[in-house]
């Protein structure tokens, strides 16, 4: 092991959900630390902009931008194959693609006011397709190329709501608004920790590690009652900064965590501690 156990020099990393807030941040961080990165996202309209933005700071030889339909196993398999064709192998998969109701101002109009008793099953099914089956399909495709090469590393993105229930008080705005964190997100993210343990236990002796990161409350222009409620309810009294995701992801992607597998690392400012 080298002197810098956190180095990602030469590591080949595929990130799904790479066009979103956390995904785009960790891709930049991985590139900054020497990795080659495949930025895989769903929105084809964003792909060219992501390519241009990434190319402003990093050579084209060290990254690829790929559009992938995470609910289509064939599309996922093609994305992994493209990675191997471009870079020769795949060292790390980050399963970050997910459907998640956002409470920042840019997404407020998309929130659904249905209570759980009236929540559409079709929305639930869509979340299962993306958050559960998409994670499974990507992990299977990655394992099929990692195992013949002698090992690899899978990082799943869970949520604090994989471990505890949303606190209704966080979402109160004083107007009787029924908006809340939808049950489909909670249910599908709750799948991630035990799936992580399953993959870790099944493949540990074949040099595959699998861990999860469970973030909560990354600030992205939040304001009003939601921000005030968060600050009151959080042990640290604030939301996370986006850059505070860097360390946990680098740790799990690097040799610094070489004896770590099967865990869910909570990055929640103590939210789940009380």
C-alpha positions, 0 to 999 in steps of 0.5 A: 500500500502506498504512502497516500492510502486515500489516493485514487491514482489510476482507479477506474470508477463508474458513477450512476446518477452522475448528473445530479447534485451529489453525483456530479460533485463526487465525480469531480472529486474522484477526478481531482484525486487521480481517478478515471471516471465514467459519468453515467446519467439518465438525462441525454439533454444534460450529457453534452453540458456535463461533458463540456463542464468536466472537460474544462478541468480534466483531460478528455482521456480521463473521463467518459460521459454516458447516458444510461437507462438504469431500469433497463439491464441491457442499457446498464450492461452496455454502460459497463461494457463501454467503461471496460472498452474505454479503460480496460477494467472497472475498479469501483461502481458507485450506485447513486442513481435514484428517485428522491423527492427534493425539498429545495426551492428549485424542486418545490413544485414537484412535491406531491401533497398526497398522504401515504394513504392516497399515495399512487402505487404507480409512483411506488413501482417507479421508485422500486424500478429505479432505486432497487432494481436499478441498483441490482442491475448495475451491481450485477453488471459490475460484478460480471466484469470485476470478478474475472479481473480479481476484485472490485469495489461497490459503493451504494448510496443509501439514506439516513431514511434507510435507518430511521423514519422521516420526522414529520416535524421537519416538513411542517410549514405552519400552513397545514400543507400535507407534503412529506417525505414519500414512503416510496423513497423510505422503503426503497432506500431501506433495501440498500443496507441489507443488500450491501451486507449481502453483496459484501458477505457473498463476495468478500473472499473473491476480493469484492468489497461493498459498502454504503453511504447514507447522507442526509440534508445536503444544503442546496439553496434551502430556505424558509420553514424547512431550513429552520426546522432542519437547523432546530432538529439536527444535533449539529444545527445545520445541513451538510455542505456539499463538499462534506460528501467528498471524504466519505466517498474517497475513503470508501473508494480508496485503499484507506478502507481496504478492510472495510466491507458491509457497512453503511456509513451515516453522514447525517450530522448526528441526525440518527443519533437522537 
